[in-house]
Amino acid sequence: MAIDRSSCDWRFDSGRPCLDLVATGIGTTGACELLDGAERLADWLVATGLVPGGTRLDAVDETWVARFRQLRSGVDRLLTAELGGGGAGSALDRVNELAAGAPPGLRAVRGRGGKLVRALSADPECGELLAAVARDAVELLTDPVARAGLRRCEADNCRRFYLDTSRGHRRRWCSSEVCGNRERVARHRRRVAAVSGAGADAVPDASPA
């Protein structure tokens, strides 16, 4: 099956870093593995805001990739269990263990124009960044208000989680522009096909008796 590379780009519309991590999995979109190497993981860490731009990430290697994938699997299992899809098993213990670690230290530094910008106190370690994501998952699942907005996308071939903060809490898709648009196009095509089929059935048989 050909891979739609457009679906392999970063998206951060879920509402939480832990949900953004789960969204990188191949099972989420059915398209491709987004964390497919150290360079991609380093790019994701900056893009998701876990580390400020310009942070040195020379230490990121395949070991980091494996550990982030493991955390991703654990968070995915926890979220699925919370939405009634089965037990989380040892995933809760693993996420709690990681969340107990200290996240990276922060400091304020002068950036361009003299404005204060966020920087890390030291080059980040893998365990510190895992702790930041794991803590985000714990905070989400133990916050009744945030937890009440947890949803899974209803579009075909999409398993992304997102927080529904819409008025009336009627949001059905992880993204109206992506999955929502695909669903609307698919509905339109089904309606056109149904009308075309009904019209064909209504055409009288003009063949000779």
Steps between C-alpha positions, in 0.01 A plus 500: 500500500637841406567737788342844498804703602284803580365306798858449620544868586478629856161605631443657840124546516424246773527746789769324710863388448420144614225476237735644238746221584235231452412661166847415366425127500440303183181354645355847554466602137564169326756681288853500636726502805585862572773435759710302254842615614703719733487803271121484477465465878724801557289699254179391677634599843553855376182515290277390788655759733657256744836666437558856376629556148877506484543245781791264443365149447821324400433220749180384329556154356308181422482419872299818552274402210430160654424651842262760357323232301459295817351798683275565201368144517434530873314831468297361210394201711405725791290730282330206331416351840358832620268510200377151575715300266653257752742481789826691508695220665854601594479821295382702799795389712745583223356845434493576873862388532610735224286786631679479836820623338599864483427687175768723345593811695397834351652846502427834334761650269513810283416426140500715191377850572569456870180309575509219750465156344488150644812283506603179674743512790713229339500266203191282555520133587262244358351415839420866568306539176320169553403627845352817350276302263405241762406776746282658236317168460452465876373857529256446213357176635465629856341834408120443483441797272775412252415129516136574413615647169710201394382361167614269223456614140192350333645513148576177317865392523582749776555416866630835625400619844412865560344728759158629402487860618230604252178665607251228580776236482381374164834477320525166318840515332856564609512771233213654305744600225649149464274217612184711501558609142573142391175382658298778335649417160429129552138575598454714191637224276267244659201729442599557136548125448163427659321754279680373190408142586137589558489684167645202316240270656222734383605490131250280309623201304504613136618166360273330245257240626 
